Amino acid sequence: MSTALREAAKAGELTAEQREAVRDLILVLADSKRLLGMRYGNWMLGAPELEAGIACASMAQDEWGHARLLYALLKDFGEDVDALEHGRTAAEYRSIEALDAEPGSWPELVAVNAFVDLALTLQFEALAESNYLPLRQRVQKVIEEERFHAAHGAAWLRRIAASGDEGHEAMKTAIAAITPIVLRWFGPDSNRANAIHDASLIDAVGSDMRSRYVERAAALLRDIGGAGAFGDLEPDFSTFDEATRRTPGTSPDERTITQIRGDRNREFLMD
Amino acid sequence: MIYEIFARKSRGEPLRHIGSLNAPDDDLAKVYAFSTYDEEKWFDMFIVQRERFIEVFNRLDAAEFEPAAGEPAGESATVHT
């Protein structure tokens, strides 16, 4: 299988199995980035201080940029990029389930910032040396921009946790709602996952990704005196679809997807 | 707390004051400085708490040092609040 380790400048150089797995991963990441941008964007107004609102605007811009860059990559896989970006219903989205609902409070948004954005960034880091060159060439910029998102999440996490019992409790509750979803999102150690790992298209999958995540997230949790938040490291994959990394039949909220598609302003499109 | 932000476009260039912001601590101040003032491609950026500024002199107060030569006589004695 030495040919499988060759670098690929085009998706057409991958095997059908690899091509499908890489394409699915890119779409999962693109949709997740887009949803995350929407979640940040919604807090441009309403954040606890003006500067935090500006930070949300800036992070939203970054996420939308990352999403576009990923969608554009799918052209190489024969996809209609415009249809992917603007033509799908909520049920067709593959974004991480932790972004399905609008964060209802600032601590919930901070938990998303610190623990969901981290999961996406770790997934990008695992692609930094990918043998699929178009992806590798784009990953570094994403990782660099994410440094400031991580700093924002960590600083706010500490601030809220230090604000008193109420803040600490709100933070813990918000984090506890996210981490089991994220741990499952990395997926099982399946043949499908191993196929892209063995070809060095990604440098970790499944439980290795979970270990990386737990290590990085634990450092954040120690900061707020909340160790031991990860109970079961063996998620239940019985309802998990590996291609979408979701439970079939679930989806992000329709309202947000309507905004993404731009339905209300479609009539103004000139082209 | 109020923080003042300084940056420059290239190594060797003097630091330039580019703005200020409100933040509760240094960590968030750094994040906010970056997200608020990242429109331009800076070479480096620094922040300092405004209260950490040490005034050397001020032409209106003129307590510690005489104003620079050539200042109109009498101005340093002007009373102001």
Interface residues (C-beta under 8 A of the other chain):
Chain A: E49 L50 E51 A52 I54 A55 A57 S58 M59 F148 A151 H152 A154 A155 W156 R158 R159
Chain B: L21 N22 A23 P24 D25 D27 L28 K30 V31 Y32 F34 S35 T36 D38
